[in-house]
Structures are given as structure tokens and as C-alpha cells.
Amino acid sequence: MMEEYILPQKLSEKFKLRFLKPTTRVGEWLIFQGFTVKLPNSAELRERSWSSLSTLVGDFEVVGITPFPEDGFPVLPAVISRRLGKLPRVAEIEGRILDFSQFSHLSGRFILVEKLKPISLEKYLSLEKSGLDGRKIYNILDLSFPERLRDAMVPYFLSSSGYLFRIGGCTLSFLDTLSKYYASDFSAVRELLLSLHPLLRKNTVKVRLHYLDDFEIQVRGDLKIKYQSLASRSALKFYSKRKGREWEKSAFTQSDIRMEEIIGVSDIPFIPTREEIQVYGDEIREYGLDIARYVLEKHLERPLMTDESVDIFKERLIGKLEKELPLLSEAMKMGIVMDMANVNGFGEHLARLLNSWERLNMGNPGDKVQLFYIHVLERLEDVLQDRLRRELAALSEKKRVERIINRVLWELNTLRPEGWSYEYFEKKIEERGLEDRTSKIFEALLRENIIIRKNGGYVAISSL
């Protein structure tokens, strides 16, 4: 129905309107919240008004405050006494609206700041609720991307990781297969993603603000939010010794285009057809901030998938893959393509996908994720089957077992650096198809001092 596509007012416009209205009343005491920025003519404003203003506030600086750093947004100059301390990036300021003409030959409104306190970026954005809900975001994605790419972009935009520090979802690896049936030019997708709002990106971008003449500032989109911090030093120490660093990345998940500057870390290998990279970005560009706000709201609510719920679904999907895509299933267990691990691997992908579809509230998340994964993995096996067979054939039985053990030990050390249980080890070994050898492998690792006891559990201190 067309009603589903009716969208609310842009979130950034609300910031602008709320900001502009009270600035016209000279002499009024106001409270502003917003981003502090450097004005291009701050030195001139300070110099010309120094003789009058310094007698009131002492040494001061002139900065700008804007409700949001977005192209075309207004900036209000703020005179801030240095005794108030270091200027935060996002601040709440209190003071009186005055005009420079009262203190110099200049003219223009400013706020004389008497109180100043920092606000975290997350808290500031939480003050204004997103006008979107899951269904409206789904409709925006549906207008922007063809069906299969839309489903790949759902976790990319909406999911949150329990192990990483930023809001956001999965990173996509677009694979160029050199096949005439699939796409090899991903520039349209790249240009769209790089044009999105800076809060959806972790790199610094330039924004043009308005004060007398337009001027550019640099904006960082680095939300510092986390559910759980991985104390991974022990794991880093362990896997830095790995020969060949096989754990790090598979050749099959290298892409012609890497989206690492966009939110998210965990890769989903996606092989699009030529039709699937025809994108239409007007709505998603316009409502990028609303989408970021929605994800932030959900992230702060901590709606993570639990390890137990993900593992149950993971077991079921692994069983399906073993029956329908046995070659790819074996390659995943070896870590040749898309490792089985619950961090930076298949388990984290699943958690992110389930998390994102839950947030959209568009039906059973498990059904959506299973359908998506089977489709993605069928394409992978179709394109890579000859290479996968060669990779697997080149591994001796001993090498296969070593690869599995090393990957399991790395995952356990990463997820449980304080110490893990035998049962957890057993579970991870079973995921990779060595359930009949678990106790024998564990006893050998203990005997050879590859694992040791710690805090009532175990950690790995070396690799095979």
C-alpha cells in the first residue's frame, strides 16, 4: 500500500527549526545543545570585541555552535570564557543572546556563555527520537536496492555487534568473479554508500555550514558505544604467533571493493548479478540520519541476540548446509571461506542478521536469514567450487585437524580470555566436524602445554 511509503519529516530539519527560533530575541537567557565548531573568522570577532567583552568575562574564545553538522545548517557564534574549561565537541551551553553591535563595529547575534557542560554524542542524539520505525526503514531500503541487495543491506545498516565498539552492521564484500553472469563493476553501490550521512560512517568528512558566508568544517562520525568490551590482549598475544596468519582472512572473502570506512566489520561475501547493483539512493540519502538514530535507539536498548539463541539457529543452519552445500560446508569448517567462528565469522554474521531482521519486525527473522544465507552461499559454491576442491585436496588429514584446532583455540581465547570450559571447547570442535576426537585432542593439548588451566578453566598459550 502507498501509505507504507509515507515518510516523516527529516530528523535534521527538526534540529534546525528548534535551534533557529529563539536566536532572534536579544537579551533572552537560553540553553542550547549542539556541536561546537571553529569559525573561520573567530580571530577577527575576538579581536574587535575584546576591549568590551574581556572586561565582562576575562580571556575568551569565539566558537560556533550548530544543532547538527550538515550542509546548509546555521551556526551561532558563542563567546566562551576560558575559565569554563576545555571546549567539548558536543555541549550544552547556557547564556544570554546578545549582538556584536553592542560591543564593537560588528553586527550579528551571539550567545555569551555562562555555563558549559559536555554531552556525549550518543546522549545528544537520543534527545530527538527518530521518526522512522522498522517497516518504514524496510520501505526505504526496498526503494533503494533490488531485492537480494536489499536483504544484504538490512544487516549492513541495522544490526549491532556484541563484540565491536560502533553502532552498525555487517560489512559487505562484493566479490568480482570474472563471470559474465555476475557484476564486476560496483561503483554505483560504492558512490551511494559514500554519499550517506557522516554518522553512518567512521571516517572524517567535510560539511559546509552557513554563517555569513558558507564555510567548511570536518566532522567525525565516531559513536563510542559498546555492549561488551573484548579483553583480547591474551588472544592477540596467542594468535600473533600463528604461522601464515591463516586465521586472519580467507582469499575468497577479499573483494574488489572494501566498505571498511562504513559502519561494521564482519563480512558477508555477496556476489551480485548485474541487475542487482542498480541502486536508487534519494530516500536513503535523505533519511540517513533517521536510520542512524533508529539504530542508536535500538543499540542503547541492548536488544542483542543471546549466544544461546544464535547457537541454536547456527546448529540448524550448519546441518542444512552439510546436506545441501557439502563442499562449502567443509570449506567453512576449515576456514577456507567464511570461518565458522562466533566472532568475525559465520556466528557473528548470523547474530547480526537475526538482530537486524528482529529490529525491522517484518516477520520471522529466522526464515528471512535462512533464505538469505542459502541464496548467498549457493552463489559462492557455484562460482568457487573448482577452487574450493583444489584448496581442500591440498590439505592432508593432519593439516586439516591442525587448522581446525588452531581456529577453535583462537576463537575460545578471543571470546573467553579469562578462561573457557571443556564443554565450550567440545561444542566448538563439534561445530567443525571432529566430535569423535574431542577428548583425545583435548588431552593431547594439555599434555603438550598448548593449553593450561586458568581461573578454573583453560586458555591456549601457543599454537600447533
Phi, psi and omega in degrees: 000146183297330182303330182295338184265002177284125185250155180282177175297144177304136180301319183296330177294326178296317177302316185295312183295319179296329182283317189289322191305311185279352186285350184275350187260101180293136178094349183278142176275126185226158172243125178243146171232134180174190181271136175267137183224160178273128178275143181294335181248027184298323180297318180294317179299318179294315184295316186284337180253007186298312187300326181272313187284328183294333177291338179271318190238357185078205179296136184215167172231156177247122178233180175246151172233133182228144181295332178197135180280090179220148183310130177086002181282149180280157176233134176254123176298144179230126176266117187236123176294139180293341178291345179283352175099189184294138182282119179282162181291318175239131189219157165252123181238146176236140178174190184250138176284123179230180179233138181301336181295340178285344187232356184196185175276000177279171174218159179128143181293150168207168176248129176271107191278130176245338177225143184214131174214145180285151173232137175290149180302319181298317181293319180298315180293333180287347180291337182240119183283144175294144177274003183258153167238180184302317183294321180292322177295319176301318180295322177298315178295323180293326176285337188266329188227149170298165193307306185293319178291325175303313182293330175288327182279341178304305177290331180303319182269327197252340189272161176233145180263145176281349188247348186245164196267349185249159170291159174130184188234209185284146170275136178267137167254112176275118185265127174267109187267356186059027179255141181291345182275346184237164183284150174233349179248111183253018187297327181295319179291316181300314181297322179295312183295323180284349179265000183284170184301142183303334179291344175271003184229150182263354180269170181272137180230162177265139180231140180258115180256166186244119169205108189059277171256152177294147177214158183260143170231168176256136182238134175256135177255066189241071176297128182255079182235139177212149172273315189212129179265125179281117174279080195262010182301318180298317179294318179299317179298322181290307190276353174292343180273354186296128179289131178078351180048044184297334181293339196287310186198143178265147178300333184282345176256013169284141182235159175291334180228125179251133182258036187292343178279352178264159181307142175108160181227318190286127188275142165243117180285118185236128178250099183274150169281170180297324181290331187283351178257016173273105188247156180227107196257007187301311184291319183289330174292316185294323185251022180301319180293320178298320178295316178300319179296319180298316179295321178299314178304312182294324181294317181290339174283350179059049181274054182285148166291137178283156177304320183296315182292322178293317183294323177298314179293321180299316178302315182296318182288323177298318177300320179293320179295321180299327180278317189265329182225065187298324181295313180293322178301316179295319179295325178292321178295327178279349183079016179287324175216130177046082185303155182286351191300155178274359174228127185056036180205200186302318181297319179290322175305310183300316180300318182292317180295313179299318179301315184290318180290329174299319181293328179286334180056051184244036181110189183295114181300322181300318180295317180298315184292317180298316179299316180297312184294317180300319180295314180298315185285329174300318179295319179301312182293322179300315184280324191254006190302319181294317179293321179298317179299319180295317179300313183292321181295333182283350181265124173288166179300320179297317181294323178299313181296319179298315180300315181297314181297314180298320180292320178295315180296319177298314181297316180297316179296325181288316183277332182227064182296339179282349181130140182234162185267163175298321181298323178292318176301314181300316180299316181290323177295319180296323178304329186259012169087018179245033186299332182283354182241008190304305184296322179296317179296315183297316180297322179293320179294321176294315183298324183269006179059030172281328171238149179227166178283144177202127176052041180079001177230217184219154168221155175268135180246353176205175180243168182293000000 
